[in-house]
């Protein structure tokens, strides 16, 4: 878990992703369209990727753990949680507070 926390602290928005995951690609595209720079860690390309994925699974109560999004070092969740925040109007203020969005 320490590795995940350290990696999540590298940027205002960090996504743990898999190169073969369509939802991972979708969330990255979504943030790009918002004008947010995202640091992406492709867990299937990391030597300790399985360990990281197990740590992420502990953060998610149910459903997939990838893609896993952190904003301002706080775990937000997978794609459905990010989209729920967006639809409720809470995502943009969260991104602004984290320094990921200036507009």
C-alpha positions as CSV (number, residue, x, y, z in Angstrom):
1,X,0.0,0.0,0.0
2,X,2.9,2.4,0.6
3,X,4.0,2.0,-3.0
4,X,0.5,2.9,-4.2
5,X,0.4,6.0,-1.9
6,X,3.8,7.1,-3.1
7,X,2.9,6.7,-6.7
8,X,-0.5,8.5,-6.2
9,X,1.2,11.5,-4.7
10,X,3.2,12.2,-7.9
11,X,0.6,14.4,-9.5
12,X,-2.8,16.0,-8.8
13,X,-4.5,13.2,-10.8
14,X,-3.1,9.7,-11.0
15,X,-4.7,6.7,-12.7
16,X,-3.7,3.1,-12.3
17,X,-4.5,1.5,-15.5
18,X,-4.0,-1.5,-17.8
19,X,-3.0,-1.2,-21.4
20,X,-5.7,-3.7,-22.5
21,X,-8.6,-2.1,-20.5
22,X,-11.1,-0.1,-22.4
23,X,-12.4,1.6,-19.3
24,X,-8.8,2.7,-18.5
25,X,-8.6,4.3,-21.9
26,X,-12.0,5.9,-21.5
27,X,-11.1,7.5,-18.2
28,X,-7.9,8.8,-19.5
29,X,-9.7,10.3,-22.5
30,X,-12.3,11.8,-20.3
31,X,-9.7,13.7,-18.2
32,X,-7.9,14.8,-21.3
33,X,-11.1,16.3,-22.7
34,X,-11.5,18.2,-19.4
35,X,-8.0,19.6,-19.9
36,X,-6.6,17.7,-16.9
37,X,-3.1,16.2,-17.1
38,X,-3.1,12.7,-15.7
39,X,-0.2,10.6,-14.5
40,X,-0.9,7.1,-15.7
41,X,0.7,3.9,-14.3
42,X,0.1,0.9,-16.4
43,X,0.1,-1.9,-13.8
44,X,0.5,-4.6,-16.5
45,X,3.8,-3.0,-17.5
46,X,5.2,-2.6,-14.0
47,X,7.4,-5.2,-12.4
48,X,5.4,-5.0,-9.2
49,X,2.1,-4.6,-11.0
50,X,0.3,-7.6,-9.4
51,X,1.3,-6.3,-5.9
52,X,-0.1,-2.8,-6.8
53,X,-3.3,-4.3,-8.2
54,X,-3.8,-6.3,-5.0
55,X,-3.4,-3.2,-2.9
56,X,-5.9,-1.3,-5.1
57,X,-8.4,-4.2,-4.8
58,X,-8.4,-3.6,-1.0
59,X,-9.5,0.0,-1.6
60,X,-12.6,-1.0,-3.6
61,X,-15.5,-2.6,-1.8
62,X,-16.9,-4.3,-5.0
63,X,-16.3,-4.3,-8.7
64,X,-13.1,-3.8,-10.7
65,X,-10.2,-2.1,-9.1
66,X,-8.7,-0.9,-12.4
67,X,-8.8,1.8,-13.5
68,X,-8.2,3.4,-10.1
69,X,-8.2,7.1,-9.9
70,X,-6.6,9.3,-7.2
71,X,-7.3,13.1,-7.1
72,X,-5.2,15.2,-4.7
73,X,-3.7,11.9,-3.3
74,X,-7.2,10.8,-2.3
75,X,-8.6,7.6,-3.7
76,X,-11.7,8.3,-5.7
77,X,-12.3,4.9,-7.2
78,X,-12.9,3.3,-10.6
79,X,-14.6,4.8,-13.6
80,X,-18.1,4.6,-12.2
81,X,-17.2,6.6,-9.1
82,X,-15.4,9.3,-11.2
83,X,-18.4,9.6,-13.5
84,X,-20.8,9.7,-10.6
85,X,-18.8,12.6,-9.2
86,X,-18.9,14.4,-12.5
87,X,-22.7,13.9,-13.0
88,X,-23.3,15.3,-9.5
89,X,-21.2,18.4,-10.1
90,X,-18.6,17.4,-7.5
91,X,-15.7,16.4,-9.8
92,X,-14.7,19.8,-11.2
93,X,-14.4,21.4,-7.8
94,X,-12.4,18.5,-6.6
95,X,-10.0,18.8,-9.5
96,X,-9.7,22.6,-8.9
97,X,-8.9,22.0,-5.2
98,X,-6.2,19.5,-6.2
99,X,-4.7,22.0,-8.6
100,X,-5.5,19.9,-11.7
101,X,-7.9,22.3,-13.3
102,X,-7.6,26.1,-13.4
103,X,-10.8,27.1,-15.3
